[in-house]
């Protein structure tokens, strides 16, 4: 095990799920791509990855739904240490992995102290083996300060223990499990909390009701769509939430 990985792994064991500074992803460049190269890398305990910059051009500044990809540059082929990635996945709950930014350090080689490039990245895809669940590939985007990224942010519901509608025997219909926002890289939320503590049977929470950082822009042309609804148990199977 290389020296830099022993340091990161030790920090993760001492402070699981705490400061993101312990989650600095270490990577090295790879010059070749293709199935054979990827199979070889995985056999050596490494995970093929790619990181690129994705910039959006907003055709209408007042409408975040009109964004298109402007350019893809600064693309780099990498490999990461499987044991480190697995340790990070074990300490960051899976739903929040792709809405959490991580420091990335690209070094000249395994165990090298030569730092080629570093910055913040956001995971956007994890490819897994369908049978074993092992991570096969990772895709990141650079999350430099000032950059705007389109992010699917997981929705977490709180206040269920005191919700009047649930106490009356109702059921929480989770209509949306995530919401898509255009986010400045420095203000990407790992989750969106929806408070249901005051909802009665029949009450709903709409997209427009959710409070987020003022720089976040909801990517939806209809903010009146519901995120959740408290439904009566006897109606749950026969009626969909409106």
Residue pairs with C-beta under 8 A, 6 or more apart in sequence:
1 9
1 83
2 81
2 110
2 111
3 111
4 26
4 107
4 111
5 26
5 81
5 83
5 84
8 22
8 24
8 26
8 84
8 87
9 83
9 84
9 87
11 22
12 22
12 23
12 87
12 88
12 91
15 22
16 90
16 91
17 91
17 92
20 100
20 101
20 102
20 103
21 103
23 88
23 91
23 92
23 102
23 103
24 102
24 103
24 104
24 105
25 80
25 84
25 85
25 88
25 102
25 103
25 104
25 105
25 121
26 80
26 81
26 84
26 105
26 107
27 49
27 51
27 78
27 79
27 80
27 104
27 105
27 106
27 107
28 78
28 79
28 106
28 107
28 108
28 109
28 110
28 112
29 76
29 77
29 78
29 106
29 108
29 116
30 37
30 41
30 48
30 77
30 78
30 79
31 77
32 77
33 48
33 77
37 48
38 48
38 136
38 137
41 47
41 48
41 79
42 48
42 82
42 136
45 81
45 82
45 83
46 79
46 80
46 81
46 82
47 79
47 80
47 81
47 82
47 85
47 135
47 136
47 137
47 138
48 77
48 78
48 79
48 136
48 137
48 138
49 77
49 78
49 79
49 80
49 137
49 138
49 139
49 140
50 75
50 76
50 77
50 78
50 137
50 138
50 139
50 140
51 74
51 75
51 76
51 78
51 104
51 121
51 139
51 140
51 141
51 142
52 72
52 73
52 74
52 75
52 76
52 140
52 141
52 142
53 71
53 72
53 73
53 74
53 75
53 141
53 142
53 144
53 147
54 69
54 72
54 141
54 149
55 69
55 70
55 71
55 147
55 148
56 67
56 68
56 69
56 70
56 148
56 149
56 150
56 182
57 67
57 68
57 69
57 70
58 64
58 66
58 67
59 66
59 67
59 68
60 66
63 221
64 181
64 182
64 217
64 218
64 219
65 219
65 220
65 221
67 150
67 182
67 219
74 142
76 106
76 117
78 106
80 138
82 135
85 135
85 138
86 135
88 97
88 102
89 97
89 135
92 100
95 154
95 191
96 154
96 190
96 191
97 123
97 126
98 122
98 123
98 124
98 125
98 126
98 151
98 152
99 122
99 151
99 152
99 153
99 154
99 188
99 189
99 190
99 191
100 122
100 123
100 188
100 190
101 120
101 121
101 122
101 143
101 185
101 188
102 120
102 121
102 122
102 123
103 118
103 119
103 120
103 121
104 118
104 119
104 120
104 121
104 140
105 115
105 117
105 118
106 115
106 116
106 117
106 118
107 113
107 114
107 115
107 116
108 114
108 115
108 116
119 142
119 143
119 144
120 142
120 143
120 144
120 145
120 185
121 140
121 141
121 142
121 143
122 140
122 141
122 143
122 149
122 151
122 185
122 188
123 138
123 139
123 140
124 139
124 140
124 141
125 137
125 138
125 139
126 135
126 137
126 138
126 139
127 135
127 136
127 137
127 138
127 139
128 134
128 135
128 136
129 136
141 149
143 149
143 185
143 188
144 185
145 184
145 185
145 186
146 184
146 185
146 186
147 184
147 185
148 182
148 183
148 184
148 185
149 182
149 183
149 185
149 188
150 180
150 181
150 182
150 183
150 219
151 180
151 181
151 182
151 183
151 188
152 178
152 179
152 180
153 178
153 179
153 180
153 181
153 183
153 188
153 189
153 190
153 191
153 192
154 177
154 178
154 190
154 191
154 192
155 174
155 176
155 177
155 178
155 179
155 191
155 192
155 194
155 227
156 191
156 192
156 193
156 194
157 172
157 174
157 193
157 194
157 196
157 228
158 193
158 194
158 195
158 196
158 197
159 195
159 196
159 197
159 198
160 166
160 172
160 196
160 197
162 197
163 172
163 196
163 197
163 198
163 199
163 230
164 198
164 199
164 200
165 196
165 199
165 200
165 201
165 202
165 203
165 230
166 172
166 196
166 230
168 200
168 201
169 232
169 233
170 200
170 201
170 230
170 231
170 232
170 233
171 230
171 231
171 232
171 233
171 236
172 196
172 228
172 229
172 230
173 228
173 229
173 230
173 231
173 236
173 241
174 228
175 225
175 226
175 227
175 228
175 229
175 241
176 207
176 225
176 226
176 227
176 228
179 192
179 207
179 210
179 218
179 220
179 227
180 218
180 219
180 220
181 212
181 216
181 217
181 218
181 219
182 216
182 217
182 219
183 189
183 215
183 216
184 215
184 216
187 213
187 215
187 216
189 212
189 213
189 216
192 210
192 212
194 205
194 210
194 227
194 228
196 205
196 228
196 230
199 205
199 230
200 230
201 230
201 231
201 232
202 229
202 230
202 231
202 232
203 229
203 230
204 226
204 227
204 228
204 229
204 230
204 241
205 226
205 227
205 228
205 229
206 223
206 224
206 225
206 226
206 227
207 218
207 220
207 222
207 223
207 224
207 225
207 226
207 227
208 223
208 224
209 227
210 227
226 241
226 242
228 241
229 241
229 242
231 239
231 241
